[in-house]
Amino acid sequence: MTETAKPKSVNDASAFSREVSAKTARKLRARRNSTPGVWFGLGMMGLIGWSVVVPTLLGAALGLWLDKHYSGKHAWTLALLVAGLAIGCLNAWHWVAKEDKAMREEQEDDDE
């Protein structure tokens, strides 16, 4: 019950080497562009959150200080709180858009 070894053709060997080469390239690409874990996502949420919270709190603190020292007809606290919130949201949006663009460019480079 011994099988006779058939000689492999050149086409079989080149197809095999192409398959091995493709699998190796896929593994190397997967290692280089590993999927970020849960902690990375939580860190990004925290970073975006702080980029909104800090300007909002600074606006509120400046508004309280202005109301205390220069009281007038209008309340500065609410106006500057809203202004800080708007600046923080624009800051977060800009940062997320920049990161998204970088990820898309990196993905396009990998596809080529």
C-alpha positions in Angstrom: 0.0 0.0 0.0 2.6 2.4 -0.9 1.7 5.4 -3.0 4.0 6.3 -5.8 5.2 9.8 -5.6 4.1 11.8 -8.6 6.5 14.5 -9.7 5.1 18.0 -9.1 4.8 20.2 -12.1 6.3 23.6 -12.3 2.8 25.2 -12.3 1.9 23.4 -9.0 5.1 24.7 -7.4 4.6 28.3 -8.5 0.9 28.3 -7.5 2.0 27.0 -4.1 4.6 29.6 -3.7 2.2 32.4 -4.7 -0.3 31.1 -2.1 2.3 31.0 0.6 3.5 34.5 -0.4 -0.1 35.9 -0.2 -0.7 34.3 3.2 2.6 35.7 4.5 1.8 39.2 3.2 -1.7 39.0 4.8 -0.2 38.0 8.2 2.4 40.7 8.1 -0.3 43.3 7.2 -2.5 42.0 10.1 0.4 42.3 12.6 1.3 45.8 11.4 -2.3 47.0 11.5 -3.7 45.2 14.5 -7.2 46.0 15.6 -7.1 48.3 18.6 -8.5 46.8 21.8 -11.1 47.9 24.2 -8.7 50.0 26.3 -7.7 51.9 23.2 -11.4 52.7 22.5 -12.0 53.8 26.1 -8.9 56.0 26.0 -10.1 57.7 22.8 -13.5 58.3 24.4 -11.8 59.8 27.4 -9.6 62.0 25.2 -12.6 63.3 23.2 -14.6 63.8 26.3 -11.8 65.9 27.9 -11.4 67.9 24.8 -15.1 69.0 25.2 -15.1 69.3 29.0 -12.0 71.5 29.5 -13.2 74.4 27.3 -16.6 74.2 28.8 -15.4 74.4 32.3 -12.9 77.2 31.4 -15.8 79.1 29.9 -17.9 78.6 33.0 -15.1 79.6 35.3 -14.3 82.8 33.3 -18.0 83.6 33.3 -18.3 83.2 37.1 -15.2 85.4 37.5 -16.7 88.1 35.2 -20.0 88.0 37.0 -18.4 88.4 40.3 -16.1 91.2 39.4 -18.1 93.0 36.6 -21.7 92.3 37.4 -24.0 93.8 34.9 -27.3 93.4 33.0 -26.3 90.1 31.4 -25.0 86.9 33.0 -21.6 85.9 31.6 -21.6 82.5 33.1 -24.2 80.9 30.8 -23.0 82.7 27.7 -19.4 81.6 28.2 -20.4 78.1 29.3 -22.2 77.7 25.9 -19.3 79.3 24.1 -16.9 76.9 25.7 -19.1 73.9 24.9 -19.3 75.0 21.3 -15.5 75.4 21.1 -15.0 72.0 22.7 -17.4 70.3 20.3 -15.7 71.9 17.3 -12.3 70.8 18.7 -13.5 67.2 19.2 -15.0 67.1 15.7 -11.8 68.4 14.1 -9.7 65.9 15.9 -12.0 62.9 15.0 -12.1 64.1 11.4 -8.3 64.3 11.3 -7.9 60.8 12.8 -10.5 59.4 10.4 -8.7 60.9 7.4 -5.4 59.4 8.6 -6.9 55.9 9.0 -8.5 56.0 5.5 -5.2 57.1 3.9 -3.4 54.3 5.8 -6.0 51.8 4.6 -5.7 53.0 1.0 -1.9 52.6 1.2 -2.3 49.1 2.4 -4.7 48.2 -0.4 -2.2 49.2 -3.1 
